């Protein structure tokens, strides 16, 4: 699903044993540091997958969070149909040279009912973009569980 992207050979993947944190207040990757212009409207979402670029490390990373066993199949379907394609688009998007300064994150989260998702892009401690959307494939997600 990600083969063929320009950064593929530089990409590392990590899997967490813990469920993802709530999104919107803390700077991704910085414990205890809060965002400027916090996105509290994203608090109802829990991080499922994220992509990161770190200039100091010159490193691209994907991080996949643990999920509740009873939601495993539905979240897998979400990742295949929506989450990973969103992440791929972020990795492949054109970026000006200044984009690579600092620490970039693209986080994707789901609400508790798995009826809505969000994507949230950050640059250091600032929000670049955020979007929430109902999952139109909800019926398909329920059918596969």
C-alpha positions in Angstrom: 0.0 0.0 0.0 3.0 2.3 0.4 5.4 0.8 -2.0 6.5 3.1 -4.8 6.5 6.3 -2.7 9.7 8.3 -2.9 10.6 7.9 0.8 9.8 4.2 1.0 13.4 3.1 1.6 13.9 5.7 4.3 10.7 4.9 6.1 10.7 3.1 9.5 7.6 1.6 11.1 6.9 1.2 14.8 4.0 -0.6 16.5 2.9 0.5 20.0 1.5 -1.9 22.7 -0.5 1.0 24.1 -3.7 2.6 22.7 -3.2 5.9 21.1 -3.6 9.1 23.1 -6.4 11.6 22.7 -5.6 14.1 20.0 -5.7 17.9 20.0 -3.8 19.3 23.0 -0.3 17.8 23.4 2.4 18.3 20.8 2.8 14.9 19.0 6.0 13.3 20.3 6.5 15.8 23.1 5.1 14.7 26.5 3.7 17.5 28.5 4.2 20.2 25.8 0.9 21.7 24.6 0.0 23.0 21.2 -0.2 26.7 20.4 -3.8 27.3 19.4 -4.9 24.0 20.7 -7.3 21.9 18.8 -9.5 20.8 21.6 -12.2 19.9 19.1 -10.2 16.8 18.3 -10.3 15.5 21.9 -13.0 13.0 21.0 -10.5 11.3 18.7 -7.9 8.7 19.6 -4.8 8.4 17.5 -4.6 5.2 15.4 -1.8 5.8 13.0 0.6 8.7 12.3 3.4 9.7 10.0 6.3 11.8 11.1 9.2 13.6 9.6 12.0 14.8 11.9 14.5 17.2 10.5 17.0 16.8 13.4 17.0 13.0 12.8 16.4 13.3 9.1 13.9 10.4 9.6 10.5 9.4 8.3 8.4 7.2 10.6 5.0 5.5 10.7 3.6 4.7 14.1 0.6 2.3 14.5 -1.1 2.3 17.9 -2.7 -0.7 19.6 -6.5 -1.1 19.3 -9.1 -2.9 21.4 -9.4 -6.5 20.2 -13.1 -6.2 19.6 -12.5 -3.3 17.1 -9.6 -5.0 15.3 -11.3 -5.9 12.1 -13.2 -2.6 11.8 -10.1 -0.6 12.3 -8.1 -2.7 9.9 -10.7 -2.1 7.2 -10.6 1.7 8.0 -6.8 1.7 7.7 -6.9 -0.1 4.4 -9.7 2.0 2.8 -9.1 5.4 4.4 -6.2 5.8 6.8 -3.2 4.5 4.8 -4.3 6.2 1.6 -4.5 9.5 3.6 -1.0 8.9 4.9 0.3 8.0 1.5 -1.1 11.2 0.1 0.7 13.2 2.9 4.0 11.4 2.2 3.7 12.0 -1.6 2.4 15.6 -1.5 4.7 18.3 -2.9 6.7 20.1 -0.2 8.7 23.3 -0.5 12.2 23.2 0.9 11.1 25.1 4.0 8.6 22.3 4.8 11.5 20.1 6.0 12.5 22.5 8.9 11.5 21.1 12.3 9.2 18.3 13.2 6.2 17.4 11.1 3.3 15.0 12.0 0.3 13.7 10.3 -2.0 12.0 12.7 -5.2 10.0 12.0 -7.6 9.2 14.7 -11.0 7.6 15.3 -13.8 8.5 17.7 -14.9 5.9 20.3 -17.9 4.7 18.2 -15.7 4.4 15.0 -18.2 6.6 13.2 -15.9 9.5 12.5 -12.3 10.1 11.8 -9.9 13.1 11.8 -6.6 14.0 10.2 -4.4 16.5 11.9 -1.2 17.9 10.5 1.3 19.7 12.8 4.6 21.5 12.4 6.5 21.7 15.7 3.9 23.0 18.1 1.4 24.5 15.6 -1.5 23.1 13.7 -1.1 23.2 9.9 -4.4 21.6 9.1 -7.2 19.5 10.6 -10.2 17.8 9.2 -13.0 15.6 10.6 -15.3 13.5 8.6 -18.0 10.9 9.1 -17.0 7.4 7.9 -19.2 6.8 4.9 -18.2 3.2 4.9 -19.6 2.6 8.4 -22.0 0.0 7.1 -19.2 -1.9 5.4 -17.1 -1.6 8.6 -19.9 -3.1 10.6 -20.5 -5.9 8.1 -17.0 -7.1 8.4 -16.9 -7.3 12.2 
